[in-house]
Amino acid sequence: MASDPIATRDSGLRRVSRITRSAFAGALVLAGALSALAARELPGRTSPPAGNVTRSHRGTSLLPPSGSATAPGFQAPSGQGTAPAPLQPPVSAPVAGSGGGPVTSGGS
Amino acid sequence: MEQLPHAAFPVFGTGAVIATTDPSSLGTAVTTVRGVCDEFDAACSGFRSDSDVENVNRGAGTWVAVGALFLSALSEALRAAAVTDGDVDPTVGRALYRLGYDRDFATILRDGPPLRDFAPAPGYACVQVDRRRGRVRIPTGARLDLGATAKALAADRAAAAASCAAGCGVLVSLGGDVAVDGPPPAEGWDIGLSDSHADPSSPGRAVRIRSGGLATSSTTVRTWARGGVRLHHIVDPSTGRPAPDVWRAVSVAAATCVDANAAATAAVVRGERAPGWLEDAGLPAMLVRRDGAVVRTAAWPAEVAA
């Protein structure tokens, strides 16, 4: 008994459709896996927004952009947010001493 | 003022002095401080081939695995660089080498041929830190030097650890970088001020602090010459040359020793701009000009008649 040419054509089209879907899904999975591998092996730099670029007397330097953990040149100490903590004055101001202690502060 | 119990020992190519409010706890404090200093030396010494900082310098251009303490010290150095607009920059290592400061200071050649070129620092922005994987990368040709901040950070950490271990107030001076922690003496910690930590303070120049840190940067100690030109160890990162001799010494009090040290070093580099910058930051400081004239900022006390 000869096969129905229309049924044969439909069967072939279904096979082609399955193969196309499988290939597409495989490509997506492969692209995701390669992206994850690249991100792990080559930690990138976060480009700071323009507002975070400051001028130093030496040229442009980059302060850490908001939320950046890998900004070049600076990584905020954990728990201190994103901006470097400014230099802090003492809790109480120094008062005049007598120099009678065992320690001298000086260059070394 | 009654002399507090204290002990001294050599460290980091300079001297440490430890004082406690409780005489019976001095030994515990000294042992603790020695331990902290040993850890910092292993992580941050530029004169040990096995230190983390030298591993990073040798591996310039590649990622180098480092320890947690080095990461912490580097973070403080980068913070100091950021808040001083690069006047205190950990990438001055190559500049110091070019000037001849390429070994422990005690063995530096005191004179040599004239210097023909200098090495401006590439800038702290070139340092990459991967905290998650515990590694650091600097560009080929760059060289880190944490000398400006690591000693002060060690003083802060040592004072905190020693006070905790000894259960009393502790003062730690590492080459004149002073940190205190715990309950202070009734009148505060009395600290003399001088160009050199190894010399007695000038008459009338002393302060008392109750917390935090005190640091002095000076252009008159750690000096040598090349071609008859006097050099010192505080380098302007933008030029790779020793900072201009506007101030012979700058003393700063701050919430921590590492902040005081960063401010004092930056003040030397900034020259005439320093007093206004310190005043704006609210940092009490005493700046001594080459001729001995004194400028004070914020709440720095007036001298007491000797």
Interface residues (C-beta under 8 A of the other chain):
Chain A: P43 R45 T54 S56 H57 R58 G59 S61 L62 L63 P64 A69 T70 P72 G73 F74 Q75 A76 P77 S78 P84 A85 P86 L87 Q88 P89 P90 V91 S92 A93 P94 V95 A96 G97 S98 G99 G100 G101 P102 V103 T104 S105 G106 G107 S108
Chain B: M1 Q3 L4 H6 T14 G15 V17 A19 S72 S75 E76 L78 R79 A81 A82 V83 T84 D85 G86 P120 A121 G123 Y124 A125 C126 V127 Q128 V129 D130 R131 R132 R133 K151 L171 S173 G175 G176 D177 V178 G188 W189 D190 I191 G192 L193 S194 D195 S196 H197 A198 D199 P200 S201 P203 G204 R205 A206 V207 R208 I209 R210 S211 G212 G213 L214 A215 T216 S217 S218 T219 T220 V221 R222 P237 S238 A249 S251 A253 A254 A255 T256 D259 A262 A263 A281 G282 L283 P284 A298 A299 W300 P301 A302 E303 V304
